[in-house]
């Protein structure tokens, strides 16, 4: 079990930089999906090791944004160029267009639920820290400082596990609409 837990961290370590700073050849959405999926495997495995019941999160209500129409249109056009009768013949270009279609769907999800996902993360962090970070990025820095301060004692290990699991679930929701291949989490078998 502990080997499995260690292995789940390898995707984030190997692909994290490609997700944070992708270059033109990066298949961003595949890398994100691998990282987010194995991050969930990690919190699930740690929950099993520590015998902690992990929470779920609710599916946020979809809200339209100012850029919803053009981003959804971009996704539709990219999909039409990469699959089906209207798809182009070049296999590599088809692959790249499909990857960009997934990025457009991710952007559409960020418009639809991004604020709610960020607020959920900030609400959870507020409960842990006792204050609300000003925005999601500040919250990331505040969380990192908290984790580093707790590293020697592990006083908050269970609380952090629950917090990270909820964050992982929410991040996964941003990959695409519910039911899509990108946003479907397939838990591994338990080791119990």
N, C-alpha and C positions, 0 to 999 in steps of 0.2 A: 504494500500500500504506500509506504513512504517513497519507494522508487517511482511509483506512478505520480505522486504529488510532485516530486522533483522534476519529472519529465514534463508535467503540464506547464512548468514555468519556462521551458526552453523556447516555445514559440514567441513569447513576449520578449525574451532576451535576444533571440535571433532576428525577429522582424520588427521590433518596436521602433527602431530608427527609421525603417522604411515606411512605417505608418505615420510617424511624426513629421518626417521630412521626405516625402516621396519624390523620386526623380521622374523624368518623363517616361521611363520604361517600367515603372512600378505598377504592378497590378494591385492597386491600393485596396480595393474591396475584398479581394481574396485574402490578402495579408491581414486586413482588419478582422475578417470573419474568423480566420485561424486564431488570431490573438484573443478575440473576445470569447470564442468558443472554449479555448483551452484555459482562459482565465476563469471561466465558469467551472470547468473541470477541476481547477485548483481549489476554488472555494468549496466546491462540493466534496472533494477528497479531504480537505482539511476539516470540514464539518463532520465527516465520517470518522476521521482519526480522533478528533476532540469530543465526539459524541454531542455535537451542537445541532439542534434543529434549526435549519436555515429558513428564513422567511421567503415569501414571494413578493412581487410588486404588482400593482394593478396596471392594466393597459391604459395609457393616457388617452384622453379624449382628443380626437383629431380636430385640429383647428386650421382654418385656411389662413395663409399669410399673403402679403403683397406680392411675393414672388412665386406663389403656388402655381399659377397658370403657366408661366414660361418654363419653370423647372419640370413640371409634369409633361409639358409638350416636348421638351428636350428628351426626356426619358422615353416617350412614345416614339419619337423619330429615331433615336439610337437603337431601340429595340427592333423597329421595322427594318433597319439597315443590317441587323445582325442575325435575325432569325426569320423563318418563314419564306414565303414566295418572293418577297421583295428584297431579300438579303443579297448582299454583294457576293461575288464568287471568291475573292481573295480570303483564304482561311485565316491568315494572320490579322488582316484588317478586320475581319469579322470578329475575331477574338477580342481585339482592342476596342471595337465598338460595343461589344457586349460588356466589357469591363467598364466602359464609360456610362453605359446604360445603368449599371449597378451603382455607380457613383451618383448619377442623377437621381436615382431612387433614394439613395442615402440622403442627399441634399433635400429632397422633398420631405423625407421623414423628419429631418432636422427642423424644417419649417413647420411641419404639422405638430410635432410633440417636443421639440428641442427645449423650449422654455420650461415645460412641465418636468422634463427629465432633469434639467439643471436644478430646478427648484426642489425636486425630490431629493437630489444629492445634497443640496445646501441645507434642507430641513434635517436630514439625518446627521449631517456634520454638526449642525447647531446643537442637537441633543448631546453629542459627544463632547464638543468643545465648551458649551455653555454660552457661546455667542455666535451670531450669524455672520459668516464671511460676506464681503460686499458683492462678490460675483463668483462664478464657477472657477475661474482661473486662480483667484486669490484663495478660494477654498482648497484647491489642489495644493497650493503652497502651504497653507495652514495645516492640512492633513499630513503632508510630508513631514513638517516640523514636529507635529504631534507623534507620529509613528517613530521618528528618530529619537525623540525624548523618552518614549516608552520602551525602546528596544532593549535596554539592559534589564528591565524588570518584567516585561510582558504582562503588566497589570491589566491592560486593556485588550489582551489578545482576543477574547471572545467577542467583545463589542466591536473590535475592528474587523473580525471575520464576518460578522453580520453586516456591518456597514459596507465592506468591500463586495460581499455577495450581492447586496441590493444594487450597488453601483454597477457591477458586472451585468446584472439582469437588465438594468436600464440602458446601459451602453449597447447591449445586444438588441434592444427594441429599436435603436436608431439605424440598424443595418438595412432595414427594409420593412415593408408592410407585414402585418401578422400573416403567417402562413407561407410567406415567401421562403425560398431555399436559404437565403442569406440570414433571415431572422428566426429560423426554426432551430431551437436548441435541442440536441439529441443527447440526453444524459447517458453516461456510460453505466455499465452494471455496477452495483455496489460491491464492496469487498467484505461485507458482513456475512 
